[in-house]
Amino acid sequence: MKIIYVIIIVLIIIKPAEAEVSDYIDAFTGCCESDSYKVYSQVIKGGATISDIDKQFIIDREISKELGSNFIYTDLDECIKTALGENFDIKIQRENKNEAYWLHKNAQFQLLPDIYYNYDIKNLEGEYLVGGIVATTTHEVPVQSLVVLEWSTINQGRYFFQTAMARNNLKRARANLEYTREETILNTVNAYYDTLQSKMEIEVQKLNLYNRIEQLKYTQARYQAGIGTLYDVKRAEAELAGARQDYTETLNGLRLNQSILANVIGVDVLDAVYPFEIVVDSRNLIDKSYDIESLYKQALESREDIRAKKAEVNVYKAQRSMNYTDIIPEITLSYQNGLVGTKRMGLSSHNSITLDVRAHVGKNLLMGTITQIKADSAVVKAKKLELINLERQVKQNIIDAYYDSENALKKIEASRRETDAADISLDLSLANMKSGEATFIDVIASQNLKVQANLNLISNMIEYNKAQARLLFEIGLISPENVLDKYKRRFY
């Protein structure tokens, strides 16, 4: 059964005062079966009902057609789960962590000796000095076949510092991975709510478009009857053209936000992911008893990027300390076992143990070591300053998110009063215009006020939820469980 969804949603939402229901069919190019038309025409007359889910399905199908894409329904919970498994930033950081893990293992195994096999054969032919005095002519083929075990002990002590550097690099990589996961959760929340906001704004703009069409018809009828003005008709035409532009712009905004959300959660950017919800509730995620100072203390304990920066400072501290090993003796122990000799005389068993000790006075008469320590000390100071700067930035971000959240909550209350007043204002202006106590300009102004009030309420609700999620992120406590607290898909 084919139904033109535009007609259906008009019949469901709008109750025309002066126009017949069939006028909506003339406003759009399309048709529907007579039986279907009778059913939906009864909705506005009170003789039939339709669920909010059915209404939303009708709206979604129409938007999907206009965008030329098939919607993939989702919710915030599903988006977060998908993002944590498919987001490419997380995948990259996971591989960086794996690299750091194996480099740490590699550093630990540096203490083990090297074992290798050495085979050497030469062809010596000609005159040689024996003992550096007696000349003799010989032709020999010396051969040696040895298994060698070589151990550089602790490599002047560098082993301990290299292991410490690798361990802190692993800590940093793990913290970066967790921070990226948290950042991805926040980005998913923001992208999802932006998409939901576009969806809800489309519904507001669609209803506004229908109302503008009816207002134009109404002014045309009044003008033809001699009780209206041409100015009212032209003003209604201009308002309708503006409503069409706003609607088109909102459609484009939805498609852009859909691609952003798809990219964040790691699916094909062409997938038209689409929220289930038709309403949005404000959700408080942070205990209101916390003040900024307590939130900041929590951030210093929980933020993964602060942990990563502290680990980075320790890496450079170990690197600086490793320079002092330049003055430690280098001890190498070598053991050889095998066969040596010549092809003419035969091979004999060979065993040897060698202890090699080299005392250093630093690099470049110690000047190379000292200057390198100075350079590494400057790097350590810079990294410490970066840590302090990061902590200061975190505090500023907490303040921003805290007051954004507070302001959004206040704006929500104001928006609710604004929408209630705008609804009453529009009803009164329509009634007053019919009785001759108001002009069409008053109706236009009231309609504009109602549209803007509805858009403001949606925007402020979304802004509050995003600010709450951001505050969770800034104090280092964002997680799927925390960000989904009190969350449920709302269809009505």
VEXDREN-2710 file (C-alpha; in Angstrom, 1 decimal):
% VEXDREN-2710
k/r/px/py/pz
1/MET/0.0/0.0/0.0
2/LYS/1.6/3.2/-1.1
3/ILE/1.2/6.3/1.1
4/ILE/2.7/9.7/0.6
5/TYR/4.2/10.3/4.0
6/VAL/4.1/14.1/3.7
7/ILE/0.3/14.0/3.6
8/ILE/0.1/11.6/6.6
9/ILE/2.3/13.7/8.9
10/VAL/0.3/16.8/8.0
11/LEU/-2.9/15.1/8.8
12/ILE/-1.5/13.9/12.1
13/ILE/0.1/17.1/13.3
14/ILE/-1.9/20.0/11.9
15/LYS/-5.5/20.7/12.5
16/PRO/-6.5/23.3/9.9
17/ALA/-9.0/25.9/10.8
18/GLU/-10.0/27.2/7.4
19/ALA/-8.6/24.7/4.9
20/GLU/-10.0/21.3/4.0
21/VAL/-7.8/18.2/4.6
22/SER/-7.6/17.7/0.8
23/ASP/-5.8/21.0/0.4
24/TYR/-2.7/19.4/1.8
25/ILE/-2.7/17.1/-1.2
26/ASP/-2.7/20.1/-3.5
27/ALA/0.3/21.6/-1.6
28/PHE/2.5/18.6/-2.5
29/THR/2.8/16.6/-5.6
30/GLY/1.6/13.1/-4.7
31/CYS/-1.4/10.9/-4.1
32/CYS/-2.5/8.1/-1.8
33/GLU/-5.1/5.4/-1.9
34/SER/-8.6/6.5/-1.0
35/ASP/-8.9/4.0/1.9
36/SER/-5.7/5.2/3.4
37/TYR/-6.7/8.8/3.0
38/LYS/-10.0/8.1/4.9
39/VAL/-8.2/6.5/7.8
40/TYR/-5.7/9.3/8.3
41/SER/-8.3/12.0/7.7
42/GLN/-10.2/10.6/10.7
43/VAL/-7.1/11.1/12.9
44/ILE/-7.5/14.9/12.9
45/LYS/-11.3/14.5/13.4
46/GLY/-10.8/12.4/16.5
47/GLY/-12.2/9.2/14.9
48/ALA/-8.9/7.3/14.8
49/THR/-5.6/7.2/16.6
50/ILE/-2.0/6.6/15.6
51/SER/0.9/5.9/17.8
52/ASP/3.9/8.2/18.2
53/ILE/6.2/5.5/16.9
54/ASP/4.1/5.2/13.8
55/LYS/4.1/9.0/13.3
56/GLN/7.9/9.0/13.7
57/PHE/8.2/6.2/11.2
58/ILE/6.3/8.2/8.7
59/ILE/8.5/11.3/9.3
60/ASP/11.7/9.2/9.0
61/ARG/10.6/7.6/5.8
62/GLU/9.9/10.9/4.2
63/ILE/13.2/12.4/5.4
64/SER/15.0/9.3/4.1
65/LYS/13.4/9.7/0.7
66/GLU/14.3/13.4/0.5
67/LEU/18.0/12.6/1.4
68/GLY/18.1/9.6/-0.9
69/SER/19.5/7.3/1.7
70/ASN/18.4/4.4/3.8
71/PHE/18.6/5.1/7.5
72/ILE/20.4/2.7/9.8
73/TYR/18.7/3.1/13.2
74/THR/20.9/3.2/16.3
75/ASP/21.0/4.6/19.8
76/LEU/23.7/6.1/22.0
77/ASP/24.5/2.8/23.7
78/GLU/25.0/1.0/20.4
79/CYS/27.1/3.9/19.0
80/ILE/29.5/3.8/22.0
81/LYS/29.9/0.1/21.8
82/THR/30.6/0.2/18.1
83/ALA/33.1/3.1/18.5
84/LEU/35.1/1.4/21.2
85/GLY/35.6/-1.6/18.9
86/GLU/35.9/0.1/15.5
87/ASN/37.2/3.6/16.0
88/PHE/40.5/4.0/14.1
89/ASP/42.2/6.3/16.6
90/ILE/41.7/3.6/19.2
91/LYS/43.1/1.0/16.8
92/ILE/46.2/3.1/16.2
93/GLN/46.8/3.6/19.9
94/ARG/46.3/-0.1/20.5
95/GLU/49.1/-0.9/18.1
96/ASN/51.3/1.8/19.7
97/LYS/50.7/0.1/23.0
98/ASN/51.6/-3.3/21.6
99/GLU/54.9/-1.8/20.2
100/ALA/55.7/-0.3/23.6
101/TYR/54.9/-3.7/25.3
102/TRP/57.4/-5.6/23.1
103/LEU/60.0/-3.0/23.4
104/HIS/59.8/-3.3/27.2
105/LYS/60.2/-7.0/26.9
106/ASN/63.1/-6.5/24.6
107/ALA/64.8/-4.2/27.1
108/GLN/64.3/-6.8/29.9
109/PHE/66.0/-9.5/27.8
110/GLN/69.1/-7.3/27.1
111/LEU/70.6/-8.8/30.3
112/LEU/70.8/-12.2/28.6
113/PRO/74.1/-13.2/26.9
114/ASP/74.6/-13.6/23.1
115/ILE/75.4/-17.0/21.7
116/TYR/76.6/-17.4/18.2
117/TYR/78.5/-19.9/16.0
118/ASN/81.7/-18.7/14.2
119/TYR/83.4/-20.6/11.3
120/ASP/86.5/-19.2/9.8
121/ILE/88.8/-20.6/7.0
122/LYS/91.7/-19.0/5.3
123/ASN/94.2/-19.9/2.5
124/LEU/97.7/-18.8/3.5
125/GLU/100.3/-19.1/0.8
126/GLY/103.7/-17.4/0.4
127/GLU/106.6/-16.1/2.5
128/TYR/106.1/-15.2/6.1
129/LEU/108.3/-14.1/9.0
130/VAL/108.5/-16.5/11.9
131/GLY/108.9/-14.7/15.1
132/GLY/109.4/-11.6/13.1
133/ILE/113.0/-12.7/12.2
134/VAL/113.2/-15.9/10.1
135/ALA/111.6/-15.9/6.7
136/THR/109.8/-19.1/5.6
137/THR/107.7/-20.1/2.8
138/THR/104.4/-22.0/3.6
139/HIS/101.1/-23.0/2.3
140/GLU/98.5/-23.6/5.1
141/VAL/94.7/-23.6/5.3
142/PRO/93.9/-22.6/8.9
143/VAL/90.4/-23.4/10.1
144/GLN/88.4/-22.6/13.2
145/SER/84.9/-23.7/14.2
146/LEU/83.7/-22.1/17.5
147/VAL/80.6/-21.6/19.5
148/VAL/80.9/-18.3/21.3
149/LEU/79.0/-17.1/24.4
150/GLU/79.4/-13.4/25.0
151/TRP/78.0/-11.4/27.9
152/SER/78.4/-7.7/28.4
153/THR/77.1/-8.0/31.9
154/ILE/75.0/-4.8/32.7
155/ASN/76.4/-2.8/29.8
156/GLN/77.9/-0.2/32.1
157/GLY/74.6/0.0/34.0
158/ARG/72.7/1.2/31.0
159/TYR/70.5/-1.9/31.3
160/PHE/68.7/-0.5/34.3
161/PHE/68.0/2.9/32.7
162/GLN/67.0/1.4/29.4
163/THR/64.6/-0.9/31.1
164/ALA/63.2/2.0/33.1
165/MET/62.7/4.0/29.9
166/ALA/60.9/1.1/28.2
167/ARG/58.7/0.6/31.3
168/ASN/57.6/4.2/31.4
169/ASN/57.1/4.3/27.7
170/LEU/54.7/1.3/28.1
171/LYS/52.9/3.2/30.9
172/ARG/52.6/6.2/28.6
173/ALA/51.3/4.1/25.7
174/ARG/48.7/2.4/28.0
175/ALA/47.5/5.8/29.3
176/ASN/47.3/7.2/25.8
177/LEU/45.2/4.2/24.7
178/GLU/42.8/4.8/27.6
179/TYR/42.7/8.5/27.0
180/THR/41.9/7.9/23.3
181/ARG/39.1/5.5/24.4
182/GLU/37.7/8.3/26.7
183/GLU/38.0/10.9/24.0
184/THR/36.2/8.6/21.6
185/ILE/33.3/8.2/24.0
186/LEU/33.1/12.0/24.3
187/ASN/33.3/12.4/20.5
188/THR/30.6/9.8/20.0
189/VAL/28.3/11.5/22.5
190/ASN/28.8/14.8/20.8
191/ALA/28.3/13.4/17.3
192/TYR/25.2/11.4/18.3
193/TYR/23.6/14.4/20.0
194/ASP/24.4/16.6/17.1
195/THR/22.6/14.1/14.8
196/LEU/19.7/13.8/17.1
197/GLN/19.4/17.6/17.3
198/SER/19.4/17.8/13.5
199/LYS/16.6/15.2/13.4
200/MET/14.5/17.0/15.9
201/GLU/15.1/20.4/14.2
202/ILE/14.0/18.9/10.9
203/GLU/10.6/18.0/12.5
204/VAL/10.3/21.5/13.7
205/GLN/11.1/23.0/10.3
206/LYS/8.8/20.5/8.5
207/LEU/5.9/21.5/10.7
208/ASN/6.8/25.2/10.1
209/LEU/6.8/24.6/6.4
210/TYR/3.4/23.0/6.5
211/ASN/2.1/26.0/8.6
212/ARG/3.6/28.5/6.1
213/ILE/1.8/26.7/3.2
214/GLU/-1.5/27.0/5.1
215/GLN/-0.9/30.6/6.0
216/LEU/-0.3/31.4/2.3
217/LYS/-3.5/29.7/1.3
218/TYR/-5.4/31.5/4.0
219/THR/-4.1/34.9/2.9
220/GLN/-4.8/34.1/-0.7
221/ALA/-8.4/33.2/0.2
222/ARG/-8.8/36.4/2.2
223/TYR/-7.4/38.5/-0.6
224/GLN/-9.7/36.9/-3.2
225/ALA/-12.6/37.5/-0.9
226/GLY/-11.7/41.2/-0.7
227/ILE/-10.9/41.2/3.1
228/GLY/-7.1/40.8/2.8
229/THR/-4.3/42.7/1.3
230/LEU/-1.7/41.8/-1.4
231/TYR/1.0/42.7/1.1
232/ASP/-0.2/39.8/3.3
233/VAL/0.0/37.5/0.4
234/LYS/3.5/38.5/-0.7
235/ARG/4.7/38.4/3.0
236/ALA/3.3/34.8/3.3
237/GLU/5.1/33.9/0.0
238/ALA/8.3/35.2/1.4
239/GLU/7.9/33.4/4.7
240/LEU/7.2/30.1/2.8
241/ALA/10.3/30.6/0.7
242/GLY/12.3/31.2/3.8
243/ALA/10.8/28.1/5.5
244/ARG/11.8/26.0/2.5
245/GLN/15.4/27.3/2.7
246/ASP/15.5/26.6/6.5
247/TYR/14.2/23.1/5.9
248/THR/16.7/22.3/3.2
249/GLU/19.5/23.6/5.3
250/THR/18.5/21.4/8.2
251/LEU/18.3/18.4/5.9
252/ASN/21.9/19.1/4.8
253/GLY/23.0/19.5/8.4
254/LEU/21.5/16.1/9.3
255/ARG/23.4/14.4/6.5
256/LEU/26.7/16.0/7.5
257/ASN/26.2/15.0/11.1
258/GLN/25.4/11.5/10.1
259/SER/28.7/11.2/8.2
260/ILE/30.6/12.7/11.2
261/LEU/28.9/10.2/13.6
262/ALA/29.6/7.3/11.2
263/ASN/33.3/8.3/11.0
264/VAL/33.6/8.6/14.8
265/ILE/32.2/5.1/15.5
266/GLY/34.3/3.6/12.7
267/VAL/31.7/2.5/10.2
268/ASP/31.5/3.6/6.5
269/VAL/30.9/7.4/6.4
270/LEU/28.2/6.7/3.7
271/ASP/26.1/4.8/6.3
272/ALA/23.2/7.0/7.2
273/VAL/23.2/6.3/11.0
274/TYR/20.0/7.7/12.5
275/PRO/18.9/8.0/16.2
276/PHE/15.9/6.1/17.4
277/GLU/14.7/8.9/19.8
278/ILE/12.1/11.4/18.9
279/VAL/12.6/13.4/22.1
280/VAL/15.7/14.3/24.3
281/ASP/15.8/14.4/28.0
282/SER/18.3/16.4/30.1
283/ARG/20.4/13.9/32.1
284/ASN/22.4/15.0/35.1
285/LEU/25.6/12.9/35.2
286/ILE/27.6/14.7/37.8
287/ASP/26.7/15.0/41.5
288/LYS/25.7/18.6/42.1
289/SER/27.5/18.5/45.5
290/TYR/30.9/18.7/43.8
291/ASP/32.5/22.1/43.4
292/ILE/35.2/23.0/40.9
293/GLU/38.1/22.4/43.3
294/SER/36.9/18.9/44.2
295/LEU/36.4/18.1/40.5
296/TYR/39.9/19.3/39.8
297/LYS/41.3/17.1/42.5
298/GLN/39.5/14.1/40.9
299/ALA/40.9/15.0/37.5
300/LEU/44.5/15.0/38.8
301/GLU/43.9/11.5/40.1
302/SER/42.0/10.1/37.1
303/ARG/43.0/11.8/33.9
304/GLU/44.8/9.4/31.6
305/ASP/46.6/12.2/29.7
306/ILE/48.1/13.4/33.0
307/ARG/49.3/9.9/33.7
308/ALA/50.8/9.7/30.2
309/LYS/52.6/13.0/30.7
310/LYS/54.0/11.9/34.1
311/ALA/55.3/8.7/32.5
312/GLU/56.9/10.8/29.7
313/VAL/58.7/12.9/32.3
314/ASN/60.1/9.7/33.9
315/VAL/61.3/8.5/30.5
316/TYR/63.5/11.6/30.0
317/LYS/64.7/11.5/33.6
318/ALA/66.0/8.0/33.0
319/GLN/67.6/9.1/29.7
320/ARG/69.4/11.9/31.5
321/SER/70.6/9.6/34.3
322/MET/71.9/7.1/31.8
323/ASN/74.6/9.6/30.8
324/TYR/76.4/9.0/34.1
325/THR/77.2/5.4/33.0
326/ASP/79.7/6.8/30.5
327/ILE/82.3/6.8/33.4
328/ILE/81.5/3.2/34.5
329/PRO/83.9/0.5/33.3
330/GLU/82.6/-1.7/30.5
331/ILE/83.0/-5.4/31.4
332/THR/82.6/-8.2/28.8
333/LEU/82.9/-11.9/29.5
334/SER/83.5/-14.2/26.5
335/TYR/83.7/-18.0/26.4
336/GLN/84.7/-19.9/23.2
337/ASN/84.6/-23.7/22.6
338/GLY/85.3/-25.5/19.4
339/LEU/88.0/-26.7/17.0
340/VAL/91.0/-24.8/15.6
341/GLY/94.0/-25.9/13.4
342/THR/94.9/-26.5/9.8
343/LYS/93.8/-28.9/7.1
344/ARG/97.4/-30.3/6.9
345/MET/98.0/-30.7/10.7
346/GLY/94.4/-31.4/11.6
347/LEU/91.9/-29.7/14.1
348/SER/92.3/-29.7/17.8
349/SER/89.9/-28.9/20.7
350/HIS/89.9/-25.2/21.7
351/ASN/88.5/-23.6/24.9
352/SER/89.0/-20.1/26.1
353/ILE/87.5/-17.6/28.6
354/THR/88.2/-13.9/28.2
355/LEU/87.4/-11.1/30.6
356/ASP/87.7/-7.7/29.0
357/VAL/87.5/-4.6/31.2
358/ARG/87.6/-1.1/29.7
359/ALA/87.7/2.0/31.9
360/HIS/86.1/5.1/30.5
361/VAL/86.6/8.8/31.4
362/GLY/83.3/9.8/29.8
363/LYS/82.8/10.8/26.2
364/ASN/85.2/13.3/24.6
365/LEU/87.3/13.8/27.7
366/LEU/84.1/13.9/29.8
367/MET/83.0/17.1/28.0
368/GLY/80.6/15.1/25.7
369/THR/79.0/13.5/28.7
370/ILE/78.6/16.7/30.7
371/THR/77.1/18.7/27.7
372/GLN/74.7/15.8/27.0
373/ILE/73.5/15.8/30.7
374/LYS/72.9/19.5/30.4
375/ALA/70.9/19.1/27.2
376/ASP/68.8/16.2/28.7
377/SER/68.2/18.3/31.9
378/ALA/66.7/21.0/29.8
379/VAL/64.4/18.4/28.2
380/VAL/63.3/17.1/31.6
381/LYS/62.5/20.7/32.7
382/ALA/60.5/21.3/29.5
383/LYS/58.5/18.1/30.1
384/LYS/57.8/19.1/33.7
385/LEU/56.5/22.5/32.5
386/GLU/54.3/20.7/29.9
387/LEU/52.8/18.6/32.7
388/ILE/52.1/21.8/34.8
389/ASN/50.6/23.5/31.7
390/LEU/48.4/20.4/31.0
391/GLU/47.1/20.5/34.6
392/ARG/46.3/24.2/34.3
393/GLN/44.5/23.6/31.0
394/VAL/42.5/20.7/32.6
395/LYS/41.4/23.1/35.4
396/GLN/40.3/25.7/32.8
397/ASN/38.4/23.0/30.8
398/ILE/36.6/21.9/34.0
399/ILE/35.6/25.5/34.7
400/ASP/34.3/25.9/31.1
401/ALA/32.4/22.6/31.2
402/TYR/31.0/23.3/34.7
403/TYR/29.6/26.7/33.8
404/ASP/28.4/25.5/30.3
405/SER/26.4/22.9/32.1
406/GLU/25.0/25.3/34.7
407/ASN/24.1/27.8/32.0
408/ALA/22.5/25.2/29.8
409/LEU/20.3/24.0/32.7
410/LYS/19.1/27.5/33.3
411/LYS/18.4/28.1/29.6
412/ILE/16.4/24.9/29.5
413/GLU/14.0/26.2/32.1
414/ALA/13.8/29.5/30.3
415/SER/13.2/27.7/26.9
416/ARG/10.3/25.7/28.4
417/ARG/8.6/28.9/29.5
418/GLU/9.4/30.4/26.1
419/THR/7.7/27.5/24.2
420/ASP/4.6/27.6/26.5
421/ALA/4.3/31.4/25.9
422/ALA/4.9/31.0/22.2
423/ASP/2.2/28.4/21.8
424/ILE/-0.3/30.6/23.6
425/SER/0.8/33.7/21.6
426/LEU/0.3/31.9/18.3
427/ASP/-3.2/30.7/19.3
428/LEU/-4.2/34.2/20.4
429/SER/-2.8/35.9/17.3
430/LEU/-4.8/33.5/15.1
431/ALA/-8.0/34.0/17.0
432/ASN/-7.5/37.8/17.1
433/MET/-6.8/38.0/13.4
434/LYS/-10.0/36.1/12.7
435/SER/-11.9/38.6/14.9
436/GLY/-10.1/41.6/13.3
437/GLU/-8.2/42.5/16.4
438/ALA/-4.8/41.5/15.0
439/THR/-3.0/41.6/11.6
440/PHE/-1.3/38.9/9.6
441/ILE/2.0/40.4/10.7
442/ASP/1.1/39.4/14.3
443/VAL/0.5/35.8/13.2
444/ILE/3.9/35.8/11.3
445/ALA/5.7/37.1/14.4
446/SER/4.0/34.6/16.6
447/GLN/4.8/31.7/14.3
448/ASN/8.5/32.8/14.1
449/LEU/8.6/33.0/17.9
450/LYS/7.2/29.5/18.2
451/VAL/9.7/28.0/15.7
452/GLN/12.6/29.7/17.4
453/ALA/11.4/28.7/20.9
454/ASN/11.2/25.1/19.9
455/LEU/14.6/25.2/18.3
456/ASN/16.0/26.9/21.4
457/LEU/14.6/24.2/23.7
458/ILE/16.1/21.4/21.6
459/SER/19.4/23.1/21.4
460/ASN/19.6/23.8/25.1
461/MET/18.7/20.2/26.1
462/ILE/21.4/18.9/23.7
463/GLU/23.9/21.5/25.0
464/TYR/23.3/20.4/28.6
465/ASN/23.8/16.7/27.9
466/LYS/26.9/17.4/25.9
467/ALA/28.3/19.6/28.7
468/GLN/27.6/16.9/31.3
469/ALA/29.5/14.4/29.2
470/ARG/32.3/16.8/28.7
471/LEU/32.5/17.4/32.4
472/LEU/32.8/13.6/33.0
473/PHE/35.6/13.6/30.4
474/GLU/37.5/16.5/31.9
475/ILE/37.6/14.9/35.4
476/GLY/38.7/11.6/33.9
477/LEU/35.6/9.6/34.8
478/ILE/33.9/9.2/31.5
479/SER/33.0/5.6/30.7
480/PRO/30.2/3.8/28.9
481/GLU/28.5/3.1/32.2
482/ASN/28.8/6.7/33.5
483/VAL/27.8/8.4/30.3
484/LEU/24.8/6.2/29.8
485/ASP/23.5/6.7/33.4
486/LYS/19.8/7.3/33.3
487/TYR/19.8/6.9/29.5
488/LYS/16.9/5.2/27.8
489/ARG/15.6/5.4/24.3
490/ARG/12.6/7.7/24.2
491/PHE/9.9/7.3/21.6
492/TYR/7.2/9.5/23.2
END
